[in-house]
Amino acid sequence: MDLFTYYQSTSSHRVRIALALKGLDHTVIPVNLMRVADVYLLPQLYAARRYGAELEV
């Protein structure tokens, strides 16, 4: 079983504890969520705010 984790995620810690208590084998795959946000989220935000225009609410 693969477990994708982020070091600051309390949910990931709880899942790791539960897997350990149940004795299930798993592979921890660290994911940097800040990097994921930079790569995938920020381009969309910049496109929405083209030329510094504000988004209408």
VOBA-1610 file (N, C-alpha, C; in pm, whole numbers, padded with zeros to 5 digits, always signed):
BEGIN
Met+00085-00116+00000Met+00000+00000+00000Met+00090+00123+00000Asp+00059+00219-00084Asp+00133+00346-00089Asp+00059+00451-00008Leu+00135+00523+00074Leu+00077+00631+00154Leu+00151+00760+00118Phe+00082+00850+00052Phe+00139+00979+00016Phe+00122+01071+00136Thr+00233+01128+00184Thr+00229+01208+00307Thr+00297+01342+00288Tyr+00259+01434+00374Tyr+00324+01564+00387Tyr+00362+01576+00533Tyr+00483+01621+00562Tyr+00535+01614+00698Tyr+00454+01696+00799Gln+00379+01795+00755Gln+00299+01874+00847Gln+00153+01828+00855Ser+00122+01720+00786Ser-00017+01672+00783Ser-00046+01584+00904Thr-00137+01630+00989Thr-00175+01548+01104Thr-00256+01427+01059Ser-00328+01439+00950Ser-00404+01326+00897Ser-00310+01214+00854Ser-00200+01250+00790Ser-00102+01150+00748Ser-00044+01077+00868His-00017+01152+00975His+00037+01091+01096His-00063+00991+01156Arg-00189+01028+01158Arg-00291+00938+01213Arg-00303+00810+01130Val-00297+00825+00998Val-00305+00707+00911Val-00184+00618+00932Arg-00066+00677+00945Arg+00055+00597+00969Arg+00045+00521+01101Ile-00009+00585+01204Ile-00027+00518+01333Ile-00126+00402+01319Ala-00237+00425+01250Ala-00337+00320+01232Ala-00279+00202+01153Leu-00203+00230+01049Leu-00142+00123+00971Leu-00043+00043+01056Ala+00033+00113+01139Ala+00130+00045+01226Ala+00058-00041+01330Leu-00049+00010+01388Leu-00124-00067+01488Leu-00187-00192+01428Lys-00231-00181+01304Lys-00293-00296+01237Lys-00189-00390+01176Gly-00063-00346+01174Gly+00044-00429+01120Gly+00043-00440+00969Leu-00013-00340+00901Leu-00020-00342+00755Leu+00108-00284+00695Asp+00159-00353+00593Asp+00277-00304+00523Asp+00239-00187+00434His+00320-00084+00437His+00294+00032+00352His+00425+00100+00316Thr+00421+00172+00208Thr+00535+00250+00163Thr+00499+00397+00176Val+00584+00472+00246Val+00559+00615+00265Val+00622+00690+00149Ile+00541+00770+00081Ile+00589+00852-00030Ile+00568+00998+00009Pro+00678+01068+00039Pro+00663+01208+00079Pro+00626+01297-00040Val+00534+01389-00016Val+00490+01484-00117Val+00503+01623-00059Asn+00568+01712-00132Asn+00581+01850-00088Asn+00460+01927-00140Leu+00362+01948-00056Leu+00239+02015-00098Leu+00262+02159-00139Met+00362+02223-00081Met+00392+02360-00121Met+00443+02364-00264Arg+00522+02266-00302Arg+00572+02258-00440Arg+00457+02226-00535Val+00369+02136-00494Val+00253+02102-00577Val+00167+02226-00599Ala+00148+02305-00495Ala+00069+02428-00508Ala+00136+02525-00603Asp+00269+02537-00594Asp+00341+02627-00684Asp+00327+02585-00829Val+00339+02456-00853Val+00337+02406-00991Val+00197+02408-01050Tyr+00098+02366-00973Tyr-00036+02348-01029Tyr-00134+02460-00998Leu-00123+02522-00883Leu-00223+02620-00843Leu-00186+02762-00884Leu-00062+02801-00863Leu-00024+02939-00889Leu-00042+02982-01034Pro-00009+02899-01134Pro-00035+02944-01272Pro-00182+02978-01297Gln-00273+02904-01235Gln-00416+02933-01251Gln-00452+03065-01185Leu-00392+03091-01070Leu-00419+03217-01001Leu-00364+03335-01081Tyr-00243+03318-01134Tyr-00185+03425-01213Tyr-00266+03451-01340Ala-00318+03345-01400Ala-00399+03362-01520Ala-00528+03437-01487Ala-00584+03410-01370Ala-00708+03478-01330Ala-00682+03625-01298Arg-00561+03658-01255Arg-00527+03796-01220Arg-00434+03856-01324Arg-00462+03833-01447Arg-00378+03882-01555Arg-00364+04034-01547Tyr-00243+04083-01559Tyr-00210+04226-01555Tyr-00246+04291-01422Gly-00251+04210-01316Gly-00276+04265-01183Gly-00421+04302-01157Ala-00511+04262-01246Ala-00653+04294-01225Ala-00707+04214-01108Glu-00797+04273-01035Glu-00858+04206-00920Glu-00975+04119-00967Leu-00997+04010-00896Leu-01112+03925-00925Leu-01238+03986-00867Glu-01347+03977-00940Glu-01473+04028-00888Glu-01532+03928-00791Val-01590+03978-00683Val-01648+03890-00582Val-01798+03904-00584
//
